[in-house]
Amino acid sequence: MKIEKNTAVTLRFRVSDAQGKLIEGDKEPMVYLHGGYGNTLPKIEAALEGQEPGFQTTLALPPEDAFGLRDETLVRTIPRSQFPPGVKVGGQLEGRGSDGREQLFNVAKIKGDTVILDANHPLAGKALRFSIKVTDVRLASAEEITHQHVHGEHGHHH
């Protein structure tokens, strides 16, 4: 079966930086709903359109086609006294962005009495290389299409 709108696509993938250093390996397959639902990067979805199981490719994506350019307005410096004990680098906190919407912040740095939070994606600003192999393609269920994501093993669980 070919990859087209409303198919559930199972991939094995590896992500490395522009110099070839592995960032994420394929411990578990990824399953996504194909067809513009925002479940994978648009350039990856475009490269897979019309392909079948067994297809392999490597895509080199500049930051703007991967996780975007860094936006320094998404970095906040907050007094450490406003955090509970045990806050540490690498932790994640929910907060509100300057527009008032919920936003996920990563604890990027702790310097003395200040904590630096960063709402950029951890891979923002990086050129990335995606090595992808399609292992399965099936028709998505009506429920998956309605929910706009794949259910079940390696997909979304409610």
N, C-alpha and C positions, 0 to 999 in steps of 0.2 A: 504494500500500500504506500502511496506517495504522501508526503507531508503537504497538507493543505489546511485551509481554515477549518477549525473545529476537529482537529485530530489531536490525540494525546501522544506526545513524542517522548520517548525514553532515550536519554543520552548518557554517555560516559564522557567526562571532560577533565581537563587539567588546565589550570590558569598559571601562567608564569609572567614575570615582568619582562621588559624589553631586552634584558640581558640574559634571559633564559632561566632565572632563578625561580624555582617552583614556589608558588604562593598557596595553591590549593590543589590537592590531588583528587582523584575520583574514588573516594572510599565507598560512597553510595551512588547509584545512578540518580540522575535528576529526571523528573517527569514534568512536562509543562504542557499547557493548552496552547496550541498554535493558532494564530489568527489575529494578532494585534491586541491581545488582552493584557500586555505589559508583564507577562510572566517570565520573560527573558529579555536580553538586550535586543533592540530592534535590528542591529546589524547581524546578530547571530540568527534571528528569525528569518531575515531576508536571505541569508546564505543557505538556510535549510529548506526554504520553500521549494517544493517539487521533488525533493530527494527521497530516498528509500532507506530501509534498514541496511546497514553495512557501509553507508556513506561516511567518509572521514574527511575532515578538513582542518586546517589551522588558519585562524584569523588573527592578524595583528591589528589591534584597534588603538587609535590615539585616545587620549583621555576623554575628549568630548563625545566619542562613540562608545565608551566603556561606562565609567561611573561619574563622568563629568569633571569639569575643572574645579579646583579648590576654590571655595568662597570664604574669604577671611571674615566676612560679616557673620559667619556661622560659628565663630570661635568666641567663647565667653570666659572672662576671668572673674571668679566669684570668691569671696572670703571663705576660707576653710571652716570657719565657725558656723556657716550655714548648712554644713553637711553633717550627717550622723557619723559617729566614730566608725572606723573601719573602711572609709572611702579609699579606694586604691586605683592606681593607673590600670586601665583596661576595663574598668567597670562601666556599666551603662546606666543612665538615668533618663527618665522621661521628664520633660519640661515643656515650656511654651516658647516658641520662637518669637521674634520681634513682631510677627504678624498675628500673634495670639493663638496660633494653631499648635496642637500637640507635636512635639518633636523629640526624637531620640538623640541624646548626647552621649558621647564617649568621654570618659575621663582620660584626657590626653597627657596631663602632667600635673604634678603637685610640687609647688615651689614654696617652701616655707609656709606662710599663712594663706596662700592662695591655691585655688584649684582651677586648672584650665580645662574647660569643656569644649568639645568640638562636635558639631552636628554634621560635618561633612562625612560622606561614606569613607570608610578607612582606605579604600582604593582610589578615591578621587584624586585627580591630577596625575595619575600614572598611566603610561602606555602599557597595554597588556596583550598577551598572546594566549588565545584560547585554542586548545587542541580538543576537537570534538569528534565523537563517533556515535552515529545513530544506531541504537540497538533494537528499537521497536517503534512501530507506528500503528495506532489503532484509532477507530472512530471514537470520539468523546461521547459520553452519555449526555442525555438531555439535561440532567441535573448538573453535570460538570460545566456545560455550556451556560446554563442559567447562573451558576455561581462564579463563572469565569476563571476556574482553576480545576486542576485534576484532583480527584479523590483517590484514596486507597494507598497502597504501598508506594512509598517515595513521593507521594503527592500530599495534598492537604488533608488533615483530619479535623473533623468538627467535634 
